């Protein structure tokens, strides 16, 4: 941090807080979807979205910790309003768009961190991007299955258990354990 001026630090803290607000929105959005999908008896979909929300919680906390290391104050506002009452077939395209935006923005934020002599924060964005890409891939793959296979695919998922009530594992961690 000795190579960072106060101005550099503020620019990095600003992008970390913007990223945190995006993560806080994703958490709220995905948990809302989780509850709705579980209520509609699409437990497997609900479970995976809950696990992705857990990943987003980790990201939000990582950003907050880095902000504190830089003597900043983590924000708590959401980047946008949660969209409620989404139908199943609109959830995945919506989430694809959210993740595409996050990937685009976090790549820019990593560059801003490097340009302001903070490779630690840049690396945090790069590590987070790996998870966000996995989220994007899941949403995209599931959306393709819903679009191409339609009701046959949905019938296979209907009635499945969410089964993540006791799980502390996020989606990316569950993938590595073949549990997603």
Secondary structure, DSSP 8 states (H G I E B T S, - for coil): -TT--HHHHHHHHHHHHHHHHHHHHHHHHHHHHHHHHHHTTBHHHHHHHHHHHHHHHHHHHHHHHHHHHTT-------SS----S--HHHHHHHHHHHHHHHHHHHHHHHHHHHHTT-HHHHHHHHHHHHHHHHHHHHHHHHHHHHHHHHHHHHHHHTTB----TT----HHHHHHTT--
